[in-house]
Amino acid sequence: MGRPEFRGQDPATEFWRLLRRRRINMNDEIGSKDVFFVPDIFRDRRRKALPHFLERIRARKVAIFHDATDLRLTSVYGDRSRKSRPYLEALALFDLVICVSNEARDDLHYFWQKFGCEPAKTCVEPWPGEFESFAGEADPPPPTGYGVASSLPYSQNTSSNLVVYVSSFHGRKNHLTLLCAAEKLWQQGLKFKLKLIGRNVGAPFNSIVREIWKLRMRGRPLRWLRHVDDQTLLRAYRDCRFTVYPSLMEGFGLPIAESLAHEKPCV
């Protein structure tokens, strides 16, 4: 179900991929011994085509459900039931839907019942985390395990004044509230740096991006990293005093788990 993502890690490569990709007949590609796996949400033309496709194929059908925030946070997104309903109805046609949290599963069953869907089989599998440790400025060693926090030598960086927020730019992620709070503290003379890590998934010049520009033009110690590799992300956790996560609602909230695993408080 993948497709080019123009705001991805390398936009030029994604555009080249778009030009070169060929049409395929999924009915011919997927056999009865295959697994048809849908890892992410979709609201484009696939939401209408997918139910008919699922009824035709004999492969095992598995999907991941992240959250129902667009339906629950009407104060942010308005009423999206018409837009999101076809996606949730399509999920009911899968053999298994993996939910990232108990809350996500409860929401999914609630909306299935609300929309009159026969529920599919569900299970809960929280997001796995791969955590590595540093030693000084050296490159990180091979992974020490999945979902297991290492004993990190850089956890108590009490001299740092860096605050980190790891999140893509969505309305529910509450970046504007964070930036407003940071500006008030800067005006009061508090000395700290703020680093935002995450790509912009909205309009190129939305209110979050414009506010970042305004603050940077005022000389505020604010930095935005759109795309980072694992090593850069781990360094951010190492160097910060603490992290913040002002999101209004989450299905799981992986950056919170990552921050705590690196022994950094998350506000």
C-alpha positions in Angstrom: 0.0 0.0 0.0 3.0 2.3 -0.1 3.2 5.3 -2.4 5.7 8.2 -2.9 5.8 10.7 -0.1 6.9 14.1 -1.2 7.6 15.2 2.3 9.7 12.1 2.9 13.3 11.7 3.8 14.5 12.5 0.3 11.8 14.4 -1.8 13.9 14.2 -5.0 14.1 10.4 -4.8 10.4 10.2 -4.0 9.6 12.2 -7.1 11.8 10.0 -9.2 10.0 7.0 -7.7 6.7 8.5 -8.7 7.8 8.9 -12.3 9.2 5.4 -12.6 6.6 3.4 -10.7 4.5 1.1 -12.8 0.9 0.0 -12.4 0.5 -3.5 -11.0 -2.5 -5.8 -10.9 -2.8 -6.6 -7.2 -5.1 -9.5 -7.9 -2.4 -11.2 -9.9 0.4 -10.3 -7.5 -1.3 -11.6 -4.3 -1.9 -15.3 -3.9 -3.6 -17.4 -1.2 -0.4 -18.0 0.7 0.5 -14.4 0.9 -0.3 -11.8 3.6 -1.8 -8.5 2.5 -0.5 -6.0 5.1 -1.6 -2.4 5.5 0.5 -0.6 8.1 -0.9 2.9 8.0 -4.0 4.9 7.6 -5.4 6.0 4.2 -8.1 8.4 3.2 -7.5 8.8 -0.6 -9.2 6.9 -3.4 -8.0 3.6 -1.9 -10.7 3.9 0.8 -13.4 3.2 -1.9 -11.4 0.6 -3.8 -10.1 -1.4 -0.9 -13.4 -3.1 0.3 -14.0 -4.6 -3.1 -10.4 -5.7 -3.4 -10.5 -7.4 0.1 -13.5 -9.4 -0.8 -11.8 -10.8 -3.9 -8.4 -11.8 -2.6 -7.8 -15.0 -0.7 -4.6 -13.9 1.1 -4.6 -13.3 4.8 -5.4 -9.6 5.5 -3.7 -7.8 8.3 -3.8 -4.1 9.2 -2.4 -1.8 11.9 -4.8 0.7 13.6 -3.0 3.7 15.3 -5.8 5.8 16.8 -9.1 7.5 16.3 -8.0 11.0 17.2 -9.4 12.6 14.1 -12.9 11.3 15.1 -12.5 12.0 18.8 -10.9 15.5 18.7 -13.7 17.3 17.0 -12.5 20.6 18.6 -9.3 20.3 16.4 -10.5 18.5 13.3 -14.2 19.1 13.2 -16.6 16.3 12.2 -14.6 13.8 10.2 -16.9 10.9 10.4 -17.9 11.1 6.8 -14.2 11.1 5.7 -13.0 8.5 8.2 -15.9 6.1 8.1 -14.9 4.3 4.9 -11.5 3.6 6.3 -12.9 2.1 9.5 -15.5 0.1 7.6 -12.6 -1.3 5.4 -10.7 -2.3 8.6 -13.6 -4.5 9.6 -13.0 -6.6 6.5 -9.5 -7.6 7.6 -8.7 -11.0 9.2 -6.7 -9.2 11.9 -6.3 -5.6 13.0 -3.3 -4.9 15.2 -4.0 -2.0 17.6 -1.1 0.0 19.1 -2.8 0.3 22.5 -5.8 -0.8 24.5 -7.3 2.6 24.1 -6.9 2.4 20.3 -8.7 -1.0 20.3 -11.5 0.3 22.5 -12.0 3.3 20.1 -12.0 1.0 17.1 -14.7 -1.3 18.5 -16.7 1.7 19.6 -16.8 3.2 16.1 -17.4 -0.2 14.5 -20.5 -0.5 16.6 -21.5 3.0 15.9 -21.2 2.5 12.1 -22.9 -0.9 12.2 -19.8 -3.0 11.3 -19.3 -6.6 12.1 -16.0 -6.4 14.1 -12.9 -8.1 12.9 -10.4 -10.0 15.1 -8.2 -7.5 17.0 -5.1 -7.7 19.2 -2.9 -5.1 21.0 0.8 -4.8 20.2 2.4 -1.7 21.5 5.0 0.0 19.4 8.5 -1.6 19.8 11.4 0.6 20.6 15.0 0.0 19.6 17.3 1.8 22.1 21.0 2.2 21.8 23.6 3.8 24.0 26.4 6.3 23.4 29.8 6.5 25.0 30.9 10.2 24.7 30.8 11.4 21.1 31.5 7.9 19.6 29.1 6.4 17.1 26.4 4.3 18.7 27.1 0.5 19.0 24.8 -2.2 17.6 21.3 -2.4 19.1 21.2 -3.8 22.6 17.6 -5.1 22.2 14.1 -4.2 21.4 11.9 -2.5 23.9 14.7 -2.7 26.5 16.2 0.4 28.0 20.0 0.3 28.3 21.9 1.7 31.3 22.7 5.0 29.6 25.9 6.8 30.8 24.6 10.2 29.7 21.2 10.2 31.4 21.9 12.8 34.1 22.9 15.8 32.0 21.9 18.4 34.7 24.0 21.2 33.1 21.9 21.1 29.8 19.3 23.8 29.1 18.0 22.0 26.0 14.3 21.0 25.7 13.3 18.6 23.0 10.0 17.8 21.4 9.9 14.8 19.0 6.7 14.8 16.9 5.5 15.4 13.4 3.4 18.6 12.8 -0.3 17.8 13.3 -2.9 20.0 14.9 -3.4 17.7 17.8 0.3 17.7 18.6 -0.2 21.2 20.1 3.0 22.8 18.7 1.5 26.3 18.8 0.7 26.0 22.5 4.3 24.9 23.2 5.8 27.7 21.1 3.5 30.3 22.9 4.6 29.0 26.3 8.3 29.0 25.2 8.0 32.6 24.1 6.5 33.7 27.4 9.4 32.1 29.2 11.9 33.7 26.9 10.3 37.0 27.5 10.6 36.5 31.3 14.4 35.9 30.8 14.5 32.1 31.2 17.5 30.7 29.4 16.9 27.5 27.5 17.0 26.1 24.0 14.1 24.4 22.3 14.6 21.8 19.6 11.7 20.4 17.5 12.3 17.2 15.7 9.7 16.0 13.1 8.4 16.5 9.7 5.6 18.8 8.6 2.7 16.8 7.3 0.4 19.7 6.7 0.5 22.6 4.3 4.1 23.9 3.6 3.5 27.3 5.2 1.0 26.4 7.9 0.7 28.3 11.2 3.2 26.2 13.0 5.9 26.8 10.4 5.1 30.5 10.3 5.4 30.8 14.1 8.8 29.0 14.0 10.0 31.6 11.5 8.7 34.5 13.6 10.5 33.2 16.7 13.7 32.5 14.9 13.6 36.0 13.3 13.4 37.4 16.9 16.6 35.5 17.7 15.0 32.9 19.9 17.1 29.8 20.5 14.8 27.5 18.5 15.8 24.9 16.1 13.6 22.6 13.8 15.0 19.4 12.4 12.7 18.0 9.8 14.3 14.6 9.2 16.9 13.0 11.4 18.7 9.6 11.5 18.7 7.4 14.5 22.1 8.7 15.7 20.9 12.3 15.6 17.8 11.4 17.5 19.7 9.6 20.2 22.1 12.5 20.6 19.1 14.8 21.1 17.9 12.5 23.9 21.4 12.5 25.3 21.9 16.2 25.3 18.6 17.4 26.5 17.6 18.2 30.1 14.1 16.9 29.5 11.6 16.4 26.8 8.1 17.7 26.3 5.0 16.1 24.7 2.0 18.5 24.8 -0.1 16.4 22.4 -3.8 16.5 23.0 -4.4 12.8 22.3 -2.3 9.8 21.2 -2.8 6.2 20.3 0.5 5.2 22.0 3.0 8.1 22.3 6.3 6.4 21.3 8.5 9.5 22.0 7.4 9.5 25.6 8.5 5.9 26.0 11.8 6.7 24.3 12.4 9.7 26.5 11.8 7.7 29.7 13.9 4.8 28.4 16.8 7.3 28.1 16.1 8.3 31.7 14.9 11.8 30.6 11.7 13.2 32.2 8.9 14.0 29.8 6.5 16.9 30.6 
